[in-house]
Amino acid sequence: MAIYVFSLLVGYAPNGVDYAQGYRAWILRKLPYPVRYIFAEIPRRKDIEFYQELGIEEEEMLSMHHFFLDHPGLRLSVRAEDKLEELKNSLLITDVIYNGLEIHLVKNGTVAAAMILASENRDCLLEVHYYNQSKLIRTEVYTDRLAYADYFVTAKSEQGLYAKTTRRIYYHSDGSVAYEQIFEGERFWYLFPDGRILTKSEFIGEFIKRMNLSESDTVLIDRFAQFDYVQPLFQGRGRTRMIAVMHAGHYFEEGESAYTVNFNQDYNYLMKYTGMIDIIVVSTQQQKEELAEKLLEYGRSVPVIRVIPAGGVDKLRQPDGGRRPCSILSVSRIQMHKRIHWIIRSVIKAHQLNENISLDIYGSGSIDYINTMKKMVGEYQAESYIRFMGHRDVTEVYKNYELFIAASTFETLGLSIMEAVSSGNAVIGLTVKYGSRLLIHPEKNGYLVDFVPGADSEEEDRIIGDMAERIIEVFKDRDRLKRFQMHSYKTAGEFSSRMVEEKWMELL
């Protein structure tokens, strides 16, 4: 038996699904079966490092594109020093310039090649770029040896000249060609040595065919929308057990849309083909009940639905010293639907009545939205008490604050809220599905602010005003704040990692 998890993302901002996958990896590793996490797109080194940080080991990651090589591993092991000596001789290099993670190889005053070193180990080679008259013509990408090479031509766009990818060649360990990719505009094809020319969907189908999935294997699917692997996976599954994990919203109520609550439409395809799924895993009992009801309403097959939270509490975290008085933190992707601007405006209003109130915003996301928020903070001259902390590991950060605040219009479970209550934060959030209602208990560990989808500017002002009042209220009574914090610890105890682990063990 083996477990295959689809899929690790490439080129997208980190989100809650990624963190849930990292959390689950810790559980799956305890099973006596191999687990493989699939990259449907070629992973960049920073993608691999990101998932390593979340808890997925490099040896557990499998790239579809590397799978067809006789050395499919992703670990780096080519010594940069060895490649440097080789290139100095083969390119007749006259000078070598070291610049951080780059080594420029100069021939007669012009850069002929640039070696890129791995950030986690500068002894290892990541890439080599080759130039002709200062124009990029080829890039080699390495793992334990040369994995593939991109070939470029100089093209022109409205922004000026650029290196346009025309061809990619994948190599076996002996240097022979495993297969090629040919690019033409936005389209591309895969060329195999036996003469076959495959589309992206056919290429994925070939990968799934060669996986030899059996009825003893299990496939976990975390994402469905706009991903090319889903249809070939359904078609090539055979009798393999399919488990879909629904991390986000799956339908709209009347009057709701992606613009009012930002429900994720990732599961439209799943909703059409629930008959192909053996089990659906959701995070809360309410989500299970509503999903079953809607599937029946739509006339769809209702598979087995299991409730397993997307994350659990490994331990309760106590502050090393005292918490910073009147301190607030926000932790999320910084995107419009997270409504960080509501949080900022509410903190500014609350600060006018309590100048000790401060807010630290953790997370990364939309550059434009972040810049808009920073501009707002500047306009209100609030830089002294509202800070943008960037993306970082916040596991041990929550416990230093007194209050956690969220204004997201939808949270299936809300891993950040769960982390907050496990660190004893008082919490403020909106009355949205599902996690806020599950983890925030009004008057016991914080407050819920009424939210109605499709809020206009007047309604937004009301929400911001209510949030500001709740912030002031939290810090008004120190004894009550202590009771809120103790109740958060109690709430967190109901979502132990052991309970989540046992549910996954039982299912698998």
C-alpha positions, 0 to 999 in steps of 0.5 A: 500500500502507498499513499499519494497526495495531490498536489503541492503547489508551484507559483502560488502564495502560501495558503491554509491548504499548504499548512494543513498538508504540512500538519497532516504529513506529521501524522501520515509519517507514522503509518507503515506505508510510503507517502508521496506528495506530488508536484504536477508542475516543475518545483522551484527550489524555493517551493521544495524548501517551503514544503520542507519548512511545513514538515514534508520531507524532501524524499517524500516529494515527487515531481511528475516531470522528474519521475520519467528520469532514471534519477527522479529525486529532488535532493541537490548533490552536485558540487559547485566547486567541481562544476566551476573547474569544468566550466573554467576549462571548457569555456576558457574563462579568464576571470571568476567573480563571486557575488553571494549565491552567484558565481559569474564566469567571465571570458574576455570581459563578458559574462559567459556563464553564471552559476547559481548556488543553493541557498541552504548549502552553498557547496551545492549547485542549483543552476547554470545560466549560459550567455552569448553576447550578454543574451541568455541562451541556455539554463541547466537545472541540477538535482543529483546531476543535470536534470533538465536544460531550458533553451531560449531565443531573444524575443521582443515584447511591449516591455522590451527584449526578453529570453523566450523559452522554446525547448526543454530537454530532460536528461537521464543520469548518463546524459541521454535524453529522457524526453523533451518539451517544445514551447510555442506561445502559451502552448507546449507538447512533450516529445518522447524518444519513441516518437509520441507527442503528448499534450499536458493532460496526456503527459499526466495520464502517462504519469498516472499509468506508470504509477501502477495504482492498485486497490490497496493504494490511497489517493488524497486530493486536496485541490481540484479547480483548474488543475490538469491532473484531476481528470486524468487521475479520475480516468486512470484511478482503477479501483484505487481508493479516492479521498477528497479533502475539502479545505474551503467552502463548496457552495453559495447561499442565496445572495452570496458570491466569491465577491461577498464572502470569497468562497473558494470555487476550487471544488466545483469539479468535485461537486460534479463527480462525487460519484468518483470519490470514496470518502470526503473529509471535512473539518467540522460537523456543520460542514458535513451536514450542509455538504450532504444536504446540498449534494442531495439537493443538487442530485449528486452522489453522497459519498462517505463524509468524515469529520477530521479537523485540518489541524490540531493542538500539539500542546498549550503554549504559555508565555515565557514572561508576561504578555505585552499589555494591550497587544493584538496580532493578526496572522493570515495571508494578506489578501483582500478577502482577509479584510486586513483593512477592516482590522487596521481601521478598527485598531486606529479607532480603538487606539484613539481611546486607548493609546496603549493598543498596538497591532502586529500583522503577520503574513505575506500575500498581495503586494498591491494590497500590502502597499495599500494597507501600509499607505493607510497606516501612514495616512493615519500616522499609525506606524508607531503602533501598527507594524507589518511583520512579514511571513515567518514561523509564528508558532511561538509568537502568539503567546506573547500577545493578549488578543488575536483578531481576524476579519476573514469572511470565510474560514473552514476551520481557521488554523490561525484561530486554533493556534491563537486559542492554544496560546491563550489569546482572547479572540475577536472574529466575524460570525462566519462559517465555520471555524470562528463560530466553533473556536470563538465563544462570545463573552467566554474567550472573546467576541464575534462581530455580526457579518452579513455577506455583500456588505456596502460601505455603510455596513463596513463602517458598522463592522469596523466600529463594532470591532473597535468597540470589542477591542476596547472592551477586551482590554477594559477589564484585566480580570475578564481578559484573564478569564478569556485567556483561560477559556481559550486554553480550555477550548484548544484542549478539545482539538488535540493533535492526538484526536486528529491523529486517531481519526486519520489512523482509523480512516487510513 
